[in-house]
Every structure is written in C-alpha cells, then in structure tokens.
Amino acid sequence: MLVCAGCSAPATTFEIVNYREPGRVERLHEVFDEAFYDVDEGGNVDIILRRETADRNDPSAKIVQIVHLKTFWRSIAGRTVAHRTQLNGTVHYCIWSGELVATFEGVGSLFCDIDKRSNDLSGALELARLKPARQDTQGEPLFERAELSGTFSAKRDSRRVVGAINEIARAFPPVAAARDAPK
C-alpha cells in the first residue's frame, strides 16, 4: 500500500482567497483532475488545469473551471532571483455553468520544472492577484479581489492545451461578437 501511494502524481490543488469586502474573507479550495502543458519556441510554458463537475442545484448541468497559466519569462537557477513577489506569469481563471459565465485575470509568480525522464511538469503558482474580467450574468461577481495559489503536476499534451484554449474562446467570445450574435 505504501509503494502505491508513493507512485501517484501529486494532486493539483489551488486555494482562492476572495476579499469580498473589508473584514470578510472567503477561502475556497479546488482540486483539478486534468492538468496538461506545452512549451513554445521561446521556452514559455502554457499550463491548463481543468475541472468539470455536476452542478449541485441541477445535476443534469455541469460546472466547468479552467485555469490557464502562461509564463512570459522563466528564472534560471543560480542566475536570476526567484521570489514569490516576482511577476512572470499570466493567469486566466474561467468558470461557466448554464447562465453563469465568468472570467478572472491577473499576473503572478509561477515556478515549474520539467522532469527530464518522464517529461512531466510540476510546479507552483506562488501568488497571483485576480480581478473580474467578464461576467455575463446578473448580480455580484463571484470574486471581487482574489488571490490564487497552488501546486500542480501536468502531462505534456499540446493538442489538449490548444483544445482547452479553443474551449475558452468558444465559451467567452469577444464581447462585440457575443453582443452581435443572433439570438
């Protein structure tokens, strides 16, 4: 039993700290069961974390969450300073279910390493500050000012990275296109 526990991949877990108003802080924890990545020609990494669950209020509906992390520069061990306050990655957190359509965007401190033998990527989003980017439903945004942090383990799969980015584009078309679409 101990041998099997040591062989499993570490869970991809994230904490969302929502600062809704002064003195009122919400802490949420999410576990993403899908995680994949790809590396572009410049060495920057696209990481997709995805979770799909049944809606508690409507079991026939699904809630989809996708976190898209992308580095825009990477620290080099022994040559550049790496600290959780550095900004080296963009974050897009997308949630949709039925009428709920919301995205949050920000930047943060993203660290990751690729295992040379397995080609698996592991890392952490040390700290990212997110703001609402778009919400297509009435009412308060899900998160007013939020911080996102967590750890991940991902498999290399360029096809699934592109597929998830396209899935986000379909769920969140540009505002002008969504407004002008036939009803």
N, C-alpha and C positions, 0 to 999 in steps of 0.2 A: 504494500500500500504506500509506503514512504517513497519507493522508487517512482511510482506513477505520479505522485504529487510533485516531485521534482522535475518531471518531464514536461508538464503542462506550461503553456505560454502564459506570461503574466497578464492579468486582466487589464483591459483598457478602461480606466475609471477616471471620471472627472468630477470636480466639485465646482458648483456655480454658487457664488456668493452674491446675492441680489440686495443692493442698498436702495430699497424702495423709497424710504424717507428717513430723515434723521431719527436714530434710535430704533429703527425697525429693520432688522437684517434677516434675510431668509437664506438658509443653506440647503442646497439640493445636491444630490449625488446621482450620477448617471453612469451606467456601465454600457459600453458599446460593444456589441458582439461581432461587428465587422470592422476590420481595420486593414487598409492596404495603402501602398505608396508607390511613387515613381520618382525618378531623378531626371531633371532636364540636362541639356548640354552644358549649361553653366554650373552644374553641381547643386542647384537648388532643388529642394525636396517638396513634393506635393504629398500630403498625407490626408487620407479620407477616413473618417470614423463615422460609422452608420449604425443606427438602431431603428428597428421597426417593431412596434408593439400594438396590441389591441387597445382601443380606447375604452376605459372603464365605464364611461357613460353610454357607449354604443359599441358593443363587442363586434359588430359587423364592420365597423370603421377601424382604420389603422392610424397610428401616430408615427410619423417618420421624422427622425432627427438626423441631420448630417452636420458634422463639423469638418470644415476644410481648412487645414493648416498649410501654410506655404512659407518656406524660408526665403528671404531675399538676400541674406548673406550668412555664412557659417563661420563660427570661431574655429581657429586652428590651435590645437593643443600645443602649449609652450610658446605660441607666437602672439595670440590675441587674448585679451582678458575676457573671461566668460563669467557673467554675473546675472542674477535674476532680474536686474533692472535694465539690462540691455534690450533693445528693440530689434529683433532680427526675423520676425515672422508675422504674417498677417493671419487673421482668424475670421472665418465666416461661419456662424452658427445658424443653421436653418431648421425651422420646425414647421410642419404642416399636418393638418388633420381636418378633413371636411371644410368647414368655414374658416378655420384658423390657419393663417399663413403669416409667418413672422421670420425676420432675419435680424441678426445682430452682427456687428462688425467691430473689429479693433485690431490692435497690434500687441505683440507680447514677446516674451523671452522663450525661445524654442530651442531645445537641445535634443539631438538624436545621433545615434551611431548605427552603422550597418555592420552586422556580423559577417565577416569575410567567408566563413564556411557555409552558413545557412542562407545568407543573403537577406535575413530578416532584419527589420529596423526596430529599434527600441529607443525610447526617449521620454521626454517630459516637456510639457508646457508649464513652465515655472509660474508665469503670471501673465495674464492678458486682461486688459480692460476693454469691455464691450459696451457699445451703445446701440439702441434700436436703430436699424437702418430702414426697415419696412415692416408694416403690419397692415394686412388687408382686411382686418376685422374691426368691429367697433369695440370701444372700451379701452381700458388701461393697457399699456404694453405689458407683456409677460415680465420683462425685466426693464427697470428704469436705468440703473447704472449697475453693471455686473462685472465681477471678476471671475475668470475661468482659469482653472489649473488642473493638472492631472498627469497621469502617466499612460503610455501606450506601447503596444507591440504590434507590428504590422508586417504583412507579407507583400513582396513586390508583385504588382499586377497593374501594368499600365492601362490595360483595357478597362478594368473596373474603376480606375481613377478617372479616366475620360468619361465613362458611363455615369459616374456619380456627379461629375461637373455638369454633364448634359441634363441629368435629372434635376439638379438645382436650377438650371436655366429654364427648363420647362415649368417647374413649379413657381419660379419667380421671374417671369419675363420682364423686360424693361418696362417701367411704369407707363410710358407713352403707348407701347404695344398692347399692354393689358387694358388700358383705357379705351383704345380704338378697336379692340377685338369685337367681332359680332357677338351679341348676347344670345 
